[in-house]
């Protein structure tokens, strides 16, 4: 039986440990939306904290806001 691998960031590359995509990958986004479904502000604070950490690791920090925050805003 295949073992579930959580879609979490590998640092300092900020790629998903499970699928290799730029984190937060689609499965990670879905999981985070589910986990924070009643607390969108908490999700944005969490993601902003990780964005700040990623900005120190990644050279192209101009695109990180879209990558980390834009998808999580309320629609």
Secondary structure in CASP SS format (residue, H / E / C, confidence):
PFRMAT SS
TARGET T0000
AUTHOR 0000-0000-0000
METHOD secondary structure of the structure
MODEL  1
X C 1.00
X C 1.00
X C 1.00
X C 1.00
X C 1.00
X C 1.00
X C 1.00
X C 1.00
X E 1.00
X E 1.00
X C 1.00
X C 1.00
X C 1.00
X C 1.00
X E 1.00
X E 1.00
X C 1.00
X C 1.00
X C 1.00
X C 1.00
X C 1.00
X E 1.00
X C 1.00
X C 1.00
X C 1.00
X H 1.00
X H 1.00
X H 1.00
X H 1.00
X H 1.00
X H 1.00
X H 1.00
X H 1.00
X H 1.00
X H 1.00
X C 1.00
X C 1.00
X C 1.00
X C 1.00
X H 1.00
X H 1.00
X H 1.00
X H 1.00
X H 1.00
X H 1.00
X H 1.00
X H 1.00
X H 1.00
X H 1.00
X H 1.00
X H 1.00
X H 1.00
X H 1.00
X H 1.00
X H 1.00
X H 1.00
X H 1.00
X C 1.00
X C 1.00
X C 1.00
X H 1.00
X H 1.00
X H 1.00
X H 1.00
X H 1.00
X H 1.00
X H 1.00
X H 1.00
X C 1.00
X H 1.00
X H 1.00
X H 1.00
X C 1.00
X C 1.00
X C 1.00
END
